[in-house]
Amino acid sequence: MDRRREGIGDLYHQETKYRREAMPQGGLDWAHQPSPYKELAYALKHFPLRPLLQKGGMSLWEAVAQRRSVREFSNQSITFSELSQLIWSTQGITLRAWGYEFRASPSAGALYPIETYLVVNRVEEIPVGLYHYNVKEAQLTLLKEGHYGHSLCQAGLGQEMLEEAACDFVWTAIVERSKWKYRERAYRYIYMDVGHIGQTLYLAATALNLGCCTVGAFFDEEVDRIIGVDGKDEISVYLGAVGHPQ
Ligand SMILES: Cc1cc2nc3c(=O)[nH]c(=O)nc-3n(C[C@H](O)[C@H](O)[C@H](O)COP(=O)(O)O)c2cc1C
């Protein structure tokens, strides 16, 4: 193929292929490995996750068979226990071993570049607002109180489910966590990582008899602005709306 006719996506894919004759050389700079935990300078309030179910419930096979993208939600709230279960299923720590804290969804190199923010529209027991999930402490951090569903809907190309959902997941990536090891190839892994997380959210929501739809169509910079990330070191990569199906 004529390289000059390729778009930036084609070039990215070509340029980031692993090739036997040109594998990246040199070891990892362990002294400068970025932390897999984001520390926020401010917090209005913390909400520890509710006790979590790790047994029983809908079988995996039923959840796989029933999973569907749901885009119409009733105005019923979800409970904080349900939200806790969804967060834990996607990003909870499930094993501490060999110096790692492994999470429920897999991650290339166990580097965990993905951060979870939540636009809470209607969740019992916690205020409407914007939250960040603190993985290490297993708690939600309230960043800003207020209604962000409408802005997120507008940033999401007017997809109304984002305003009607009880809660929207907004996943960002801290690129350097992954680049530290994989250099430019990191973006491939970031999107694979968040894809796993999205599917886990779908299955967990289905198991709780909730509806879910993930969203890749959004104005990136507008989503970045809503959650307060710079769009370069930390980038918005994927959204997920959850609520009671209508
Ligand atoms: C990466 C990705 C991005 C998506 N983005 C959107 C979106 O922006 N809006 C939407 O309504 N659905 C979106 N979806 C949902 C798909 O449309 C849906 O998965 C597809 O139609 C198959 O239907 P199912 O999920 O019910 O099996 C997305 C799904 C994926 C995996």
The ligand as an ORCA input file, in Angstrom:
! r2SCAN-3c Opt
* xyz 0 1
  C     -16.565      0.444     21.493
  C     -18.065      0.592     21.513
  C     -18.618      1.848     21.348
  C     -20.005      2.011     21.377
  N     -20.538      3.264     21.269
  C     -21.882      3.416     21.293
  C     -22.454      4.720     21.210
  O     -21.753      5.728     21.153
  N     -23.795      4.816     21.226
  C     -24.609      3.718     21.309
  O     -25.832      3.882     21.320
  N     -24.089      2.474     21.419
  C     -22.756      2.294     21.410
  N     -22.223      1.042     21.555
  C     -23.110     -0.133     21.683
  C     -23.216     -0.889     20.359
  O     -23.995     -0.144     19.457
  C     -23.818     -2.278     20.629
  O     -22.921     -3.044     21.403
  C     -24.123     -2.995     19.333
  O     -25.191     -2.391     18.644
  C     -24.482     -4.466     19.576
  O     -25.624     -4.556     20.410
  P     -25.602     -5.311     21.822
  O     -24.607     -4.613     22.711
  O     -26.999     -5.197     22.343
  O     -25.192     -6.718     21.580
  C     -20.853      0.871     21.552
  C     -20.281     -0.389     21.738
  C     -18.910     -0.528     21.739
  C     -18.317     -1.903     21.983
*
